């Protein structure tokens, strides 16, 4: 009976889903940090993160992301020379991929909160069948083994975390295109001899496109088996497996944006960003040098993705965020 309890419920779905969720929860705040660096190096404005704007549409995740951006971007506590260099330029607003980050990243954060609640309940539930009620001296055959809850949640997770990559790829496009960034094409000198970040951007675009297929919900399907007894199933095993693949792809897309944003910083020197974003730049440069001429990119992307999996990008800015929030609340 004990062995059956381990394989007769939602353990596989929940276990794989828990890994996907934890990795996504590491990604979400780091996606904000990466996007903030991209915005600063693209001479974006921080006006879109005004707290009154987000109090007017007070979704929890949206307000959280906007708050992080206020901690990271130009302020009296953390001045940015990059921001000062174009102050008064007359630009009214940025593209959606910069201006609407709280609204897009915000719902991804709220999605992860929802999935966290479902999986936490699932982990602390009896999903065996039949269930033995010792105090009643009775066994009851029922349906707690059905995987619909974690299956639906993990389909939702895949859709939610994918959007972090979807919008990230658009920011990468802005970084590598001189018509948007006013930086060297593909973020490399001697563009006739070097392709720079062109192929890295193609990689990000390919991963985002792959995710568009993987985020199709598996839990909308069902197949009848066991002579009609098991006539509705969740397809949750596949929901969990592909959710993990989506998370892996998102890690790599965000790694590419991180590398591209740091490379763009090289062309803005001697100007500096804010202290927290310069700390991120330093962490990246400890494992990936600036791109001077073309080289094999896979080790660079893998190294940046490893920083994300180990939460090193968030750890670099966490003390600055904490201090800023204390000042903001004072």
Secondary structure, 3 states (H helix, E strand, C coil): CHHHHHHCCCHHHHHHHHHHHHHHHHHHHHHHHHHHHHHHHCCCCCHHHCHHHHHCCCCHHHHHHHHHHHHHCCCCCCCCHHHHHCCCCCCCCCCHHHHCHHHHHHHHHHHHHHHHHHHHHHHCCCCCCCEEEHHHCEEECCCCCCCHHHHHHHHHHHHHHHHHHHHHHHHHHHHHCHHHHCCCHHHCCCCCCCCCCHHHHHHHHHHHHHHHHHCCCHHHCCCCEHHHCECCCCCHHHHHHHHHHHHHHHHHHHHHHHHHHHHHHHHHCCCCCCHHHHHHHHHHHCCCCCCCCCCCCHHHHHHHHHHHHCCHHHHHHHHHHHHHHHHHHC
